[in-house]
Amino acid sequence: MADTFYTNAGCTLVALNPFKPVPQLYSPDLMKEYHAAPQPQKLKPHIFTVGEQTYRNVKSLIQPVNQSIVVSGESGAGKTWTSRCLMKFYAVVAASPTSWESHKIAERIEQRILNSNPVMEAFGNACTLRNNNSSRFGKFIQLQMNRAHQMTGAAVQTYLLEKTRVACQASNERNFHIFYQICKGASADERLRWHLPEGAAFSWLPNPERTLEEDCFEVTREAMLHLGIDTLTQNNIFKVLAGLLHLGNIRFADCEDEAQPCQLMDDAKGSVRTSASLLWLPEDPLLETLRIRTIRAGRQQQVFRKPCSLAECDTRRDCLAKLIYARLFDWLVSVINSSIYAAPDSWTTFIGLLDVYGFESFPDNSLEQLCINYANEKLQQHFVAHYLRAQQEEYALEGLEWSFVNYQDNQTCLDLIEGTPISICSLLNEECRLNRPSSAAQLQTRIESALAGSPCLGHDKLSREPSFIVVHYAGPVRYHTAGLVEKNKDPVPPELTRLLQQSEDPLLKVLFPTDPEEKSQEEPSGKSRTPVLTVVSRFKASLEQLLQVLHSTTPHYIRCIKPNSKGQAQTFLREEVLSQLEACGLVETIHISAAGFPIRVSHRNFVERYALLRQLRPRTAPGPPLNEGRSEWSPQAAEAALQPLLQDILRTLPALPGAAATSGDPVEATPATVHCGRTKVFMTDSTLELLERRRAQVLEQCARCIQAGWRRHRHRRQERQRQAAVLIQAAIRSWLTRKHVQRLHAAATVIKRAWQKWRIRMAFLASKELDGVEEKHLFQAPGSPSSFPLPQAQSWLPGAIIRLWPLGLVLANAAVGVQGFQRKLVVWACLQLPTSSPRSYTVQTAQEQDGVTSIRALPQGSIKFHCRKSPLRYADICPEPSSDSVTGFNQILLERHRLGHV
């Protein structure tokens, strides 16, 4: 679900097939990132990690210099894709020429190596029930490098092509891709020349309506062109393949008379004619070879001609097609090798890619599955031996004396299959040498009786068909004995070879040369007859040769896994994955690893991780500190500095729960589940679990201390912040109060100055108005309406009037405050009116009339009073003194008539 498809299991990389395109997972930038990384192992697991490791091993020249990568897995697990990506990786990282000419040569070689893939996949891969692009052959690709570690060439070696697929396909499966590419991608002219009309039906071309990504004819033709196969040769190859398709349409009818050959079906005559013309074979000899068998017997090598039965005719027809296709495939491999192979003196090292079949177990298993599983048994033995050897070498290097416990060795199964003097392979070869009819039940009885003592041989008593069971390392497999001997013989009648040697086709002449030595071998005399080379013998010889190459290299392993059998993305089925892990030997690898010390930690990492466990025991003296920041120390000095800490930690192990406490030497006191090597500490899973659990407890205690300290620190910090906030708030309030008082003081100062200016001005105006006042007006008769007694002390009267009357003016004109009679009293008191009764005067405020009049004279008009302007506009008032009014000072807001007029 996280798009992580690679992981490591010991020395094996496990690759999960995503079943969906993941372009960023194999981009050139990612290749360069893994190539430029100082330690690719620290990056995420990837096939590029394995590729870079092999490439650096080649550059390091550490024996064995040559490297090999074994890519295994069942059909559809992604072996072909993995091999293709590895080849692209090496083409990128192993191509850094210094000159332009060498750059062009390197590019041509890389392109040819990459172009060999589509050609071999078109002729060797097919669509099966489990995989749309299943490799039906094994191959070992040898990437050759020169002294400058640049790829100069390659070589391809193939194993056990499933040539029976040409003439026999299982239900819902297809033939090899190349047949469908021809039928779907040929032009109209090519269809006419190859007799492939639109909609033509061929019995050897099932499910033609299915369209796959691999059905790309142009890609195959272009790749063949880059490999040096010109267009004329390509057309010749495709013409021969078209002849094989028409050969499959030849059907025979059973004849009642055994002395007469089988007759052709009515619709098969045209197929014979077309097939003979495409293969450039004479029609009558072709038909005669398919229907009549030639027998040589006696010392005189007399020739007898015997008509074949219907089954024998079909077998000879299928054998002819398989023979042509197998020779064609081998010829293509030789052409590819001649195109990409480098001279022996131009390369010094190589990296091998082995793409082999995975372990197979079907309801009906025959010789093909037996050979495939036999190869997997050999490779599993090689893998176990390499893994055990690597383990032992590491233990010896670390100074540990330890031997592996018993593990499941597959040598017993290999003895059953290939052992001497009696094994399944030897019995099959003996049946082939006897040259007698062998029934399936008879073969089953012979195998069970001869190999009854083998623990890996079983028998299914409930099976109705003759069979035997072999218990492989990945599980038991039941093999049917029917047809086992015939497939092992793989008989090729000599007359079929002689017929093909008569062909005028240029390609068939190359595939079937007329060699006198070969002819003498095909027709040996009775006494000088050599043993027949069976399929099992050839496969065993090629497998031994392959294992010799693997033993001479440093092997690396990639196990490809299918998350499900339906090829669906984002679907992971645990049972299917587990069965594949068992089939790939990964479960056995885990068992072997668990029998030893699967956990290996360097001294530095062990001390850094478990140094806190020293808190479990009291120390008389503080231990030496970790040598952090001392990278200039030599490795020996660093290891010596770590030894005291390491021993101090190991002494705590008996104190762990579940570990046996022993006394004595510190090293001897260490439990048997832990060993301290020269540079690493070796542990079992149980010891690691105890260490991690105790470490978790110590970390929990430390976490609690940290939490308590943090809470205390947080509380103190919050308290300091609260006190600081209170102090800041008090300072702010004080500052705001001072600013407010300062503003009020400034405002009061402004008001005071303005008031002083206004008072002086009013005093000046009042004194100016009082200059012309006559004495007689102040002492009028009591009965006079305009006379009132004045106080005797008149020196302070003008000042009092000027000082107090503005306050009365304000109160008299205010909208709220003193009302009614109180307002009149205030005005009267402020203006210092005569001591007569206040009722003889009328006070009128600004809210009661529109204007303000003066008591000195009748105004020329009403005067508006605006508070926003000057309170008294003396410049706009022209007083007219009269004899019946009080003169001498300004009587504001008073009625200009006397009370007597009321």
Beta strands, then each sheet from edge to edge (+ up, - down):
strand 1: 6-9
strand 2: 12-16
strand 3: 67-72
strand 4: 125-126
strand 5: 134-135
strand 6: 138-145
strand 7: 151-159
strand 8: 252-253
strand 9: 263-264
strand 10: 292-297
strand 11: 302-307
strand 12: 349-355
strand 13: 457-458
strand 14: 467-472
strand 15: 475-480
strand 16: 554-561
strand 17: 599-602
strand 18: 674-676
strand 19: 680-683
sheet 1: 1+ 2- 16- 3- 12- 6+ 7-
sheet 2: 4+ 5-
sheet 3: 8+ 9-
sheet 4: 10+ 11-
sheet 5: 13+ 14- 15+
sheet 6: 17+ 19- 18+
end
